Amino acid sequence: MAVAKEKEKERRENSVVRTFRETRAELRKVVWPSREETVRLTIVVIVVSFAIGLFLFMGDSIFLWLYTMLVDLVR
């Protein structure tokens, strides 16, 4: 019984070590973006986020105005 537990423990440890080795090998294959590309894409994300926020703000303002108009009609 003790031998089976030791083998299972070794298998788990080997599995963890193998996982770290495979992860390290995959990270070596990654093509990291250049600094210029990172800056450019960051600016794109900020501009798109601002545009979507502006669009949502305008939509919310229109719906608030319509709701206020409906409430005023009922009174």
C-alpha positions in Angstrom: 0.0 0.0 0.0 2.8 2.4 0.9 4.6 1.6 -2.4 1.5 2.6 -4.4 1.1 5.9 -2.5 4.8 6.7 -3.2 4.4 5.9 -6.9 1.3 8.1 -7.1 3.2 10.9 -5.4 6.1 10.6 -7.8 3.6 10.7 -10.7 2.0 13.9 -9.4 5.4 15.5 -8.9 6.5 14.5 -12.4 3.3 15.9 -13.8 3.9 19.3 -12.1 7.5 19.4 -13.3 6.3 18.4 -16.8 3.7 21.1 -16.8 6.2 23.8 -15.9 8.6 22.6 -18.5 5.9 22.6 -21.2 4.8 26.1 -20.1 8.3 27.4 -20.3 8.8 25.8 -23.8 5.5 27.4 -25.0 6.5 30.8 -23.7 9.7 30.6 -25.6 7.7 30.3 -28.8 5.7 33.4 -28.1 6.4 36.4 -30.4 6.2 39.4 -28.1 5.1 42.7 -29.7 7.6 45.5 -30.1 7.4 48.6 -27.9 5.9 50.7 -30.9 3.3 48.1 -31.6 2.3 47.9 -27.9 2.0 51.7 -27.7 0.0 51.8 -30.9 -2.4 49.1 -29.8 -2.8 50.7 -26.4 -3.9 53.9 -28.0 -6.4 52.0 -30.2 -7.9 50.4 -27.1 -8.2 53.7 -25.3 -9.8 55.4 -28.3 -12.2 52.6 -28.9 -13.1 52.5 -25.2 -13.7 56.2 -25.2 -15.9 56.0 -28.4 -18.0 53.2 -26.9 -18.4 55.1 -23.6 -19.5 58.2 -25.5 -22.0 56.1 -27.5 -23.4 54.6 -24.4 -23.6 58.0 -22.6 -25.5 59.4 -25.6 -27.9 56.5 -25.7 -28.5 56.7 -22.0 -29.1 60.4 -22.2 -31.6 60.0 -25.0 -33.5 57.2 -23.1 -33.5 59.4 -19.9 -34.9 62.3 -21.9 -37.6 60.1 -23.5 -38.5 58.6 -20.1 -38.7 62.1 -18.6 -41.0 63.2 -21.4 -43.3 60.1 -20.9 -43.5 60.7 -17.2 -44.4 64.4 -17.8 -47.1 63.4 -20.2 -48.7 61.1 -17.6 -48.8 63.8 -14.9 
